[in-house]
């Protein structure tokens, strides 16, 4: 649901306004790396698992993004034989700009809603998405 609604429709508008050459799959990878980096090093396999795509597809997208300078590969600090993916300064700037654009779009939609309705909607929507992810998209351990 989050991917379909939050990133597809609003994401398309944000990408068109901020980074027209970027594809939604690139935005998904950036988001996956950002979320995963809080728990440790991020590999292409990590990205594939988060996005529920084939590792070869994840590898192709990562290669495209490396070429664009949005992410880079580097040797793992824990195991130099392993390659990890990190977001570059350009990638972080893009994430920030796209987030701001998405927020502006959502704000324009709810601008005439009373504040308490916006707060209630945000809380309920977050609760719904969390439940959806737990029930429909269980993580592999």
C-alpha angles and dihedrals in degrees: 000000000000090000093046098045108020099042105023105053101021090033092055091052092046094048091048090053100039110026113008093181093055119096126216090247087060090052090050091052092048090051092047092051091047092051095043097046090070089069099043142286117353122223131183086256090057090052092048091051094048093048093038093231133131113278091235090056090048090050092052092049091048090050090052091050093048088054089052091050093239096118133010138205123235139167116274116255089217097047119012090202090066124077120218132192124232133180116247125221088261090052092051090048090051092049090051094048093046091048090051091048092049091049091051090052093049091045090053090053095051098032093112095044119104112256093246091055091050090050093047092047092049093049094046094044091051090048090049094049092048091051092045092052092048096048104034104026106039113181121242113240 
